[in-house]
Amino acid sequence: MDVTRAAAILDRNWLGSSTVPSRSLYPHQWSWDSAFIALGLRHLSPARARRELRTLFAAQWADGRVPHIVFDPGTPPEAYFPGPGFWRAGRTSGLVQPPVHARAVLAVHEAEPDQEFLAALYPKLVAWHDYLRTRRDAGGRGLVAIVHPWESGMDNSPAWDGPLARVTPSTGFVRRDLAHGDAADRPSDEDYGRYVRLAADYRDSGYRAFGEFVVEDPGFNALLADAELAMAEIADALGLPSSGHREAAARVAKALQETLWDSAAGFFFARDVRTGALTPAYTCAGLLPLVLPDLGVAPALLATATGPRFRLGQVHGVPSHDLTAADFDPARYWRGPSWFNVGWLVRQGLLHHGEHALADRLRDDLLATAEETGFAEYCDPFTGEGHGTRSFSWTAALTVDLLA
Ligand code: DGY
C-alpha cells in the first residue's frame, strides 16, 4: 500500500486550519483526534501538522483545559449535536479528552525541527497538564478523574455502565449522529440521553461541579504519564529543566499500578470514584498502560492481552472489549470493535516491551484492515468488517505514520 489514498482523505477532511475526523459524523475539530491526525500529517506536511495543533491550542481555556471539540464557524449548527449553542462556551465544548498532545507535538518537531513551534506549545502543554493534575484529582490518589464518558474518548465503554446507570437520561433532543451512522454501530438512545444529561449538568455548574460520573480511567492516566515523558524530551530540546516531568510521569505510573492494577486479574480496571469500587469490565483502556516503558506489571498485562479476552495477534486490531464477555458486541462503537488509534498505541507499547514480532503483526493487520475497510472508524475484530464512518481521519493519519 502507498500513502496516496490515506493522504487524499486527510486533504478532503482539511478545513484550512484543522482537520475534521469525518465530514459527515464529526464535522468540527476534536481534541485527541487532532493529535493522532498530526502524527500522520507530519510525514506529509509538517507545517500542516503544526497548524493543526496550534489551532487546537488556540482554543485552550484560561484554566488550562483543552476542549474536546472546537467548533468550525463555517459549519451549520444543525450538522452536529450537541453544538455550540448547547455548550454555551463560545466556540468550544467544556469537556476534555485524553492528553495525547505532548506526544504529538514532540513527534511533529522531530519530523521537522522547529524551536519556535516547540517553545510556543510547551507552556500551553504545561498549563493543560496542570489543569488535569490540580482540578481533576477527585479521588485524591494522584490520578485524573474524568467526569463524562466523552472525556475518555471511549464513549459507551462497558467500564462506564455502572457509574452511568446512576444518571437519569435526558429526553427531547434530536440525535444528529444517527443521520450519518448505522444505529447498531452507535451508542444506544439511553446512553446518549445520559451523556446529554451529564453534559448539561456540568455546563450548568459553570463546568466546575462533578456529577454522578466521576471515574479514574487507566487509559487516560497512562496517556498522561506518557505525555509527561514526552514533555521531558520537549523540555530537553528547549534547554529547560526536565526532571519534573519525569517525576510527574513516575508518580502517575506508580499511582496507576498501586490503585488500578488487579494482580489476580492481571489487568488495569477503572475506578468509580463515587463508590470507590473498581469497575469489573476488561476494556482496551486497561491495556493502554503498555505505552509506559517502565511498567513493572507489563509481562502480566501482555499475558492478558494475548489471552482469550483480547487475543492480540490472532484477531483484527485490539478489541475494545473482552471477547469472552456476554455483552461483547463486534459492531457497537466501544463495546467490542477494534479502533485504529488503540491499535497504534498498543503497538508502541509492544515495541517498548520487546514484543517486536507481535508489533509487526499488529502493524500489518492495521494497514490491511484500514485499506480494506475504506479507512473505517472501527472494525469487527473477528471478520475485519468495517463499522462506523469511513474515510476517518485518524485511521488515515495513523496509516501514513505506520507506512513511514
Ligand atoms: C460523538 O459525538 O460521538 C463524540 O464521541 C462525542 O465527543
Boltz pocket constraint, residues with backbone or C-beta under 6 A from the ligand:
constraints:
  - pocket:
      binder: B
      contacts: [[A, 25], [A, 68], [A, 81], [A, 150], [A, 153], [A, 155], [A, 177]]
      max_distance: 6.0
